[in-house]
């Protein structure tokens, strides 16, 4: 069994690059996407073990990506952790957890590990 595969979805390439480094050091296999449509395509092709999903994206919102993942019978059980800089973001139905940006790395690892164990 290989390292857990995480799909990191954020329209900011700097954030995905940083998360690729930080999470890669934690032993995760990272796939990154910068758009909602690309994320859905990648999730369908690669079936990640968990998704770290930004809410605000230029094409399809994170909320809509989450809804699409949860309606897909092959992906509905993949835990989705919503990441947002919006301090007023509501908890989203179907999300495993919501994390505020900027991330506390220990809390990020803890949340991902809990999602993978769920």
Secondary structure, DSSP 8 states (H G I E B T S, - for coil): ----EEEEE-S-HHHHHHHHHHHHHTT-EEEEESSHHHHHHHHHHH--SEEEEES--SSS-HHHHHHHHHH-TTTTTSEEEEEES-TT----TT-SEEEESS--HHHHHHHHHHHHH-
